[in-house]
């Protein structure tokens, strides 16, 4: 995310846009994430602690409304999260069950065929957005996508698309994934899945587990089958 961090004014603009969205719509919080694929993701902004926790849980588990919106390139509207998430994203549902979240509305950030990331809106009580409210949300998402795309096109030039904008904030996760690949001779996807599975079982964040592996407090072999 170096390109974006070098453009703090752009991040401030995004934060103001999202805060205004929260003020205008019947939602209690929002977040913006950039993604280069289903396995790499970075939160740019979270309006409050609950939004930040939603993002952390989704990154740690690799599932949730945000991932689905990015993968399908379509909004994922969940007016009754406790009911729906159990069926659609069981691990996500278990991890957020104690949080006061009634509904989540996830929107893909994209420009044509280019997937950039996702915007998540949550509300404490269940319920749909009206047609007019949904239109406002889509306008905000388009604004966020335009700002992000402008920054990325000006500063990122690599064949991996948006991979270069992911920040060093997840560097330890990538390092730990590499250590598991070396230890078990497995694919990167399987290594990350093992990290996420272990973090879920021991009820810790993915970042915490990765940090322990990189610092040698936790042996990769302990994540074996």
C-alpha positions in Angstrom: 0.0 0.0 0.0 3.0 2.3 -0.3 1.5 4.1 -3.2 -1.5 5.0 -1.2 0.4 5.9 1.9 2.4 8.3 -0.1 -0.9 10.0 -0.9 -2.2 10.8 2.5 -4.5 13.5 1.1 -6.2 10.9 -1.0 -6.7 8.7 2.1 -8.1 11.7 3.9 -10.5 12.2 1.0 -11.6 8.6 1.2 -12.1 8.8 5.0 -14.2 11.9 4.6 -16.4 10.3 1.9 -17.0 7.2 3.9 -17.7 9.1 7.1 -20.3 11.2 5.2 -21.8 8.0 3.9 -22.2 6.7 7.5 -23.8 10.1 8.4 -26.3 10.0 5.5 -27.3 6.4 5.5 -28.9 4.3 8.2 -25.7 2.4 9.0 -23.3 2.5 12.0 -20.0 2.0 10.4 -18.0 1.4 7.2 -14.6 0.2 5.9 -12.6 0.3 2.7 -10.3 -2.6 1.6 -8.0 -3.0 -1.4 -7.5 -6.5 -2.7 -5.3 -8.1 -5.4 -7.1 -11.5 -5.2 -8.9 -13.7 -2.7 -5.8 -14.2 -0.6 -4.3 -10.7 -0.4 -6.2 -7.8 1.1 -5.5 -4.6 3.1 -7.8 -2.4 5.1 -7.4 1.2 4.2 -9.9 2.7 6.5 -12.4 1.6 9.2 -14.8 4.1 10.7 -14.9 2.5 14.1 -13.7 -0.4 16.2 -16.5 -2.8 15.1 -15.8 -2.1 11.4 -12.1 -2.8 12.1 -13.0 -6.1 13.8 -15.2 -7.1 10.9 -12.2 -6.6 8.6 -9.8 -8.4 10.8 -12.1 -11.4 11.0 -12.6 -11.6 7.3 -8.9 -11.3 6.6 -8.0 -13.9 9.2 -10.6 -16.4 7.9 -10.6 -15.7 4.2 -14.4 -15.6 4.1 -17.2 -13.2 4.5 -19.3 -10.6 2.6 -16.3 -8.6 1.5 -14.6 -11.5 -0.1 -17.8 -12.6 -1.8 -18.4 -9.1 -3.2 -14.9 -8.9 -4.6 -15.1 -12.4 -6.1 -18.5 -12.1 -7.7 -18.2 -8.4 -8.6 -21.7 -7.8 -7.2 -23.0 -6.2 -4.1 -23.6 -8.7 -1.2 -26.6 -7.4 0.8 -27.3 -9.1 4.0 -30.2 -7.5 5.9 -30.2 -10.1 8.7 -26.6 -11.1 9.3 -27.0 -13.5 12.3 -29.4 -15.6 10.2 -27.6 -15.5 6.9 -24.0 -15.8 7.9 -24.4 -19.1 9.6 -25.3 -20.7 6.3 -23.1 -18.7 4.0 -19.9 -18.1 6.1 -20.0 -20.4 9.1 -16.6 -19.5 10.5 -17.2 -15.8 10.0 -20.6 -16.2 11.8 -19.0 -17.8 14.8 -16.2 -15.3 15.0 -18.5 -12.2 15.0 -21.4 -13.7 17.0 -20.6 -11.5 20.0 -20.5 -8.2 18.0 -23.6 -6.0 17.7 -24.1 -6.4 14.0 -27.5 -6.8 12.5 -26.8 -6.3 8.8 -23.9 -5.9 6.4 -23.8 -4.5 2.9 -20.7 -5.2 0.9 -19.9 -3.5 -2.4 -17.1 -4.4 -4.9 -14.8 -1.6 -5.8 -14.0 -1.9 -9.5 -13.3 0.0 -12.7 -14.5 -2.0 -15.7 -12.8 -5.4 -15.5 -10.4 -4.3 -12.8 -11.2 -5.4 -9.3 -9.8 -3.0 -6.7 -11.3 -4.1 -3.4 -14.5 -3.7 -1.4 -16.5 -1.3 0.8 -18.3 -2.8 3.8 -21.2 -1.0 5.6 -22.7 -2.4 8.7 -25.7 -1.6 11.0 -26.5 -2.7 14.5 -30.1 -3.6 13.7 -31.3 -5.9 10.9 -33.0 -4.4 7.9 -32.8 -3.5 4.2 -31.5 -0.3 2.7 -34.3 1.4 0.7 -33.9 1.9 -3.1 -32.8 5.5 -2.6 -30.3 4.6 0.2 -28.9 1.9 -2.0 -28.4 4.4 -4.8 -26.5 6.7 -2.4 -24.3 3.8 -1.3 -23.5 2.9 -4.9 -22.6 6.5 -5.7 -20.2 6.6 -2.7 -18.6 3.3 -3.8 -18.1 4.7 -7.3 -16.4 7.8 -5.8 -14.1 5.6 -3.7 -13.2 3.5 -6.7 -12.4 6.5 -8.8 -10.1 8.0 -6.1 -8.3 4.6 -5.6 -8.0 4.0 -9.3 -6.5 7.4 -9.9 -3.8 6.8 -7.3 -3.0 3.3 -8.5 -2.8 4.1 -12.2 -0.4 6.9 -11.4 1.9 5.0 -9.2 1.6 1.3 -9.7 3.1 -0.4 -12.8 3.3 -4.1 -12.3 2.0 -7.2 -14.1 0.3 -8.4 -10.9 -2.2 -5.6 -11.0 -2.9 -4.3 -7.5 -0.5 -6.6 -5.7 2.0 -3.8 -5.4 -0.3 -1.6 -3.3 -0.6 -4.1 -0.5 1.2 -2.7 2.5 4.0 -4.1 4.6 1.4 -4.4 7.4 0.8 -7.9 6.2 4.4 -8.7 5.5 4.6 -11.1 8.5 1.7 -13.1 7.2 3.4 -13.5 3.9 6.7 -14.4 5.6 4.9 -17.0 7.8 3.2 -18.4 4.7 6.6 -18.8 3.1 7.9 -20.6 6.2 5.0 -23.1 6.0 5.6 -23.7 2.3 9.2 -24.5 3.1 8.3 -26.7 6.1 5.6 -28.8 4.4 6.4 -28.4 0.7 2.8 -27.2 0.1 1.2 -24.5 -2.1 0.9 -20.9 -0.9 -2.9 -21.3 -0.8 -2.7 -24.3 1.5 -0.1 -22.7 3.7 -2.3 -19.7 4.2 -5.3 -21.9 4.8 -3.3 -23.7 7.6 -2.4 -20.4 9.2 -6.0 -19.3 9.1 -7.2 -22.6 10.5 -4.8 -22.6 13.3 -5.6 -19.0 14.2 -9.3 -19.9 14.3 -8.8 -23.0 16.5 -6.7 -21.1 19.1 -8.9 -18.0 18.9 -6.2 -15.6 17.9 -5.8 -13.2 15.0 -4.0 -14.3 11.8 -1.5 -11.4 12.4 -0.7 -12.7 15.9 0.0 -16.2 14.8 2.1 -15.1 11.9 4.2 -12.8 14.2 4.9 -15.8 16.5 6.0 -17.9 13.6 8.3 -15.3 12.1 9.8 -14.6 15.6 10.3 -18.3 16.1 8.0 -18.4 19.2 5.8 -20.9 17.3 7.2 -23.6 15.1 5.6 -24.1 11.6 5.6 -27.8 12.4 3.0 -27.2 15.1 0.6 -26.3 12.3 1.0 -29.7 10.7 -2.0 -32.0 10.2 
